[in-house]
């Protein structure tokens, strides 16, 4: 029995020695560094944004590989390239700063439409006004964006344009409301005594507003020309209860349902976004 136990101890000890030896043979791999990427572009100073040409490439960025190095050689992991776009002077601390995923080909082309939407809708730059923006590149590796390296900064002038309206505005430049929800009813032409009260005020090329007394649970439509039905707008679903206080509208739709309670309301119609709102005045 004693002889058997000695053999068992020797066997276990040998196994532990082998495991220890194997563990010592595994070399640790550690990050040694990389080279900050260099960012360039095919344009300088200004990125022209043209509404009629927005589907074409507005600018192309090129950048260098950071050549991440580990103790066992150059990294074989894919590098993550991220372009950051921010307003000039914010130094990439703006909460609204935008990012664009770069390509592994070390080049990223951006269309005018994409860039315009990023600047106007996401970065919040005013339309039709000149702005300065800054662009830089951040590289990283791994799923946790480790070993980040930052490129030089490029500065550009940009003037975002208004995208085409979602719904075509009235060709007449005027907008009226008719229906059982208003004093003049469905009469079209509108009676002379009601024309002024049923006509919207044009706020911009794509936005109209009216303050009007609505009859509770009545119906209405919007028309572009007093006396014509050629251009008309309303909701897609007849008397849609979800659109009583606003929502999306379409051309040549169905009757829109007014709020259940009679009162004076503000109606704002935005052809740019294709949305309208109805609020108690």
C-alpha positions in Angstrom: 0.0 0.0 0.0 2.8 2.4 0.9 4.6 1.6 -2.3 1.4 2.4 -4.3 1.0 5.7 -2.6 4.6 6.7 -3.4 4.0 5.9 -7.1 0.8 8.0 -7.0 2.6 11.0 -5.5 5.4 10.8 -8.1 2.8 10.7 -10.9 0.9 13.7 -9.5 4.1 15.6 -9.0 5.3 15.0 -12.5 2.0 16.2 -13.9 2.3 19.4 -11.9 5.9 19.9 -13.2 4.8 19.4 -16.7 1.9 21.9 -16.3 4.3 24.4 -14.7 6.8 24.0 -17.5 4.1 24.5 -20.1 2.9 27.7 -18.4 6.4 29.1 -18.4 6.8 28.5 -22.1 3.8 30.9 -23.0 5.3 34.3 -23.8 3.2 37.4 -23.0 2.3 39.7 -25.9 2.0 43.4 -25.2 1.2 46.6 -27.1 4.3 48.6 -28.0 2.7 51.5 -29.9 1.7 52.9 -33.3 2.0 55.9 -35.6 -0.6 58.6 -35.4 -2.5 58.5 -38.7 -2.3 61.4 -41.2 -5.6 62.6 -42.6 -5.8 64.3 -46.0 -8.6 65.2 -48.4 -9.1 66.0 -52.1 -10.4 69.4 -51.2 -9.1 72.3 -49.2 -10.9 75.2 -47.3 -14.4 74.6 -48.7 -16.7 71.6 -49.3 -19.3 72.8 -51.9 -22.8 71.4 -51.1 -25.1 71.7 -54.1 -28.7 70.6 -53.8 -29.1 69.6 -57.5 -25.8 67.6 -57.3 -26.2 66.0 -53.9 -26.0 62.4 -55.0 -22.4 62.9 -56.2 -19.3 62.6 -54.0 -18.7 65.9 -52.2 -15.4 65.0 -50.6 -12.9 62.1 -50.3 -10.8 61.6 -47.2 -7.6 59.6 -47.3 -5.6 58.4 -44.2 -2.6 56.3 -43.3 -2.4 53.0 -41.4 -1.3 53.5 -37.8 0.7 50.2 -38.0 0.0 49.1 -34.5 3.0 47.1 -33.2 3.0 44.3 -30.5 5.9 42.5 -29.0 5.5 39.7 -31.4 5.3 42.0 -34.5 2.8 44.2 -36.4 -0.8 43.7 -35.3 -2.9 41.4 -37.4 -6.2 42.8 -36.0 -8.4 45.0 -38.1 -8.0 48.6 -37.4 -11.2 50.7 -36.7 -11.2 54.0 -38.5 -13.6 56.7 -37.3 -14.0 60.2 -38.8 -15.2 62.8 -36.3 -17.0 65.9 -37.5 -17.5 68.9 -35.2 -18.1 72.6 -35.3 -15.0 74.8 -35.4 -13.8 75.8 -31.9 -15.7 73.0 -30.1 -12.5 70.9 -30.4 -14.5 67.7 -30.6 -16.3 68.1 -27.3 -19.7 69.1 -28.8 -22.4 66.7 -27.5 -23.8 66.8 -31.1 -20.5 65.8 -32.7 -20.9 63.3 -35.5 -18.9 60.2 -36.4 -18.5 58.4 -39.7 -17.1 54.9 -40.0 -14.0 54.9 -42.3 -13.1 52.2 -44.8 -10.3 49.7 -44.4 -9.2 50.8 -47.8 -7.7 53.9 -46.1 -10.1 56.1 -48.1 -13.7 57.4 -47.4 -15.9 59.2 -50.0 -18.9 61.0 -48.8 -21.8 62.2 -50.9 -23.2 65.7 -50.7 -26.6 64.4 -49.5 -25.1 62.4 -46.7 -22.9 65.2 -45.5 -25.6 67.8 -45.8 -28.0 65.6 -43.7 -25.2 65.1 -41.1 -24.5 68.8 -40.9 -28.1 70.1 -40.9 -30.2 67.4 -39.2 -27.7 65.9 -36.8 -25.0 68.5 -36.1 -27.7 71.2 -36.1 -26.1 73.8 -38.4 -28.5 76.5 -39.8 -29.4 76.1 -43.4 -28.2 78.6 -46.0 -25.5 79.9 -43.7 -21.7 79.5 -43.9 -20.2 77.4 -41.1 -16.7 76.1 -40.2 -16.3 72.5 -39.3 -13.4 70.4 -38.2 -12.6 66.8 -39.2 -10.2 64.4 -37.7 -9.6 60.6 -37.6 -9.5 58.3 -34.6 -8.0 54.8 -35.0 -8.4 51.9 -32.6 -8.2 48.1 -32.4 -10.3 45.5 -30.6 -14.0 45.6 -29.7 -13.4 48.1 -26.9 -11.7 50.7 -29.1 -8.4 50.3 -27.5 -5.1 51.9 -28.3 -6.6 55.0 -29.8 -4.5 57.2 -32.0 -5.6 60.7 -33.2 -4.8 62.3 -36.6 -4.2 65.9 -37.5 -7.3 68.2 -37.9 -8.7 69.5 -41.2 -10.9 72.6 -41.3 -13.6 73.4 -43.9 -16.2 76.0 -44.8 -19.7 74.5 -45.5 -23.1 75.9 -46.2 -25.9 73.3 -45.7 -28.8 73.4 -48.0 -32.5 72.6 -47.4 -33.3 69.2 -48.8 -36.3 68.9 -51.1 -39.6 69.1 -49.2 -41.1 65.7 -48.3 -44.5 67.0 -49.6 -44.6 69.4 -52.6 -45.9 72.8 -51.3 -48.8 74.6 -52.9 -47.9 76.0 -56.3 -50.1 79.0 -55.6 -48.1 79.9 -52.4 -51.5 80.0 -50.6 -53.2 77.5 -48.3 -56.8 77.4 -47.1 -58.9 75.1 -44.8 -62.4 73.8 -45.7 -64.7 71.3 -44.1 -67.4 70.8 -41.5 -64.9 71.7 -38.8 -64.9 75.4 -39.9 -67.5 78.1 -40.3 -67.6 78.1 -44.1 -68.2 74.3 -44.3 -67.2 72.5 -47.5 -68.0 75.5 -49.7 -65.3 75.9 -52.4 -65.0 78.7 -53.5 -65.0 79.8 -49.9 -67.6 82.5 -49.1 -66.1 85.9 -49.2 -67.0 86.5 -45.6 -64.9 83.5 -44.5 -61.9 83.7 -46.9 -59.7 85.7 -44.5 -60.4 83.5 -41.5 -59.8 80.3 -43.4 -56.5 81.3 -45.1 -53.2 80.3 -43.7 -50.3 82.7 -43.2 -47.2 81.7 -45.0 -44.2 81.5 -42.6 -41.7 80.2 -45.2 -41.6 78.5 -48.6 -42.7 75.3 -46.9 -44.5 76.3 -43.6 -47.9 77.7 -43.1 -49.9 78.6 -39.9 -53.4 79.5 -39.0 -55.3 80.4 -35.8 -58.9 79.3 -36.3 -62.0 78.3 -34.5 -62.7 74.6 -35.0 -66.0 72.8 -34.5 -65.4 69.7 -32.3 -65.2 66.4 -34.1 -65.7 68.1 -37.5 -63.7 67.2 -40.6 -61.5 69.2 -42.8 -59.0 69.3 -45.7 -56.4 71.8 -46.9 -56.5 73.3 -50.4 -54.0 75.3 -52.3 -56.4 77.4 -54.3 -59.7 79.0 -53.2 -62.2 77.5 -55.7 -60.1 74.5 -56.8 -59.6 70.9 -55.6 -56.5 70.2 -57.8 -54.1 70.6 -54.9 -55.4 69.3 -51.6 -53.8 67.7 -48.5 -55.1 65.7 -45.5 -54.3 62.5 -43.6 -53.9 59.1 -45.3 -56.5 57.3 -43.1 -60.0 58.9 -43.0 -60.7 60.5 -39.6 -57.6 58.9 -38.1 -57.9 59.4 -34.3 -54.1 59.3 -34.0 -53.8 62.4 -36.1 -56.4 64.6 -34.3 -53.6 66.8 -32.9 -51.2 66.4 -35.7 -49.0 63.9 -37.5 -48.1 63.1 -41.1 -50.2 64.3 -44.0 -50.3 63.4 -47.7 -51.5 64.8 -51.0 -55.0 63.9 -52.1 -55.7 62.0 -48.8 -58.9 61.5 -46.7 -60.8 63.8 -44.4 -58.9 64.9 -41.3 -60.7 64.8 -37.9 -60.7 67.9 -35.7 -60.2 67.7 -31.9 -63.3 66.5 -30.1 -63.7 69.8 -28.2 -64.7 73.0 -30.0 -62.3 75.9 -29.5 -59.6 78.1 -31.1 -56.6 76.2 -32.3 -53.3 76.9 -34.0 -52.6 74.7 -37.0 -49.1 74.6 -38.4 -48.4 72.7 -41.6 -44.8 71.9 -42.6 -44.4 70.6 -46.2 -40.6 70.2 -45.6 -41.2 67.5 -43.0 -44.6 66.4 -44.2 -46.0 66.9 -40.7 -48.7 69.2 -39.1 -49.7 70.1 -35.6 -53.0 71.1 -34.0 -52.7 72.8 -30.6 -55.2 74.7 -28.4 -54.5 78.4 -28.7 
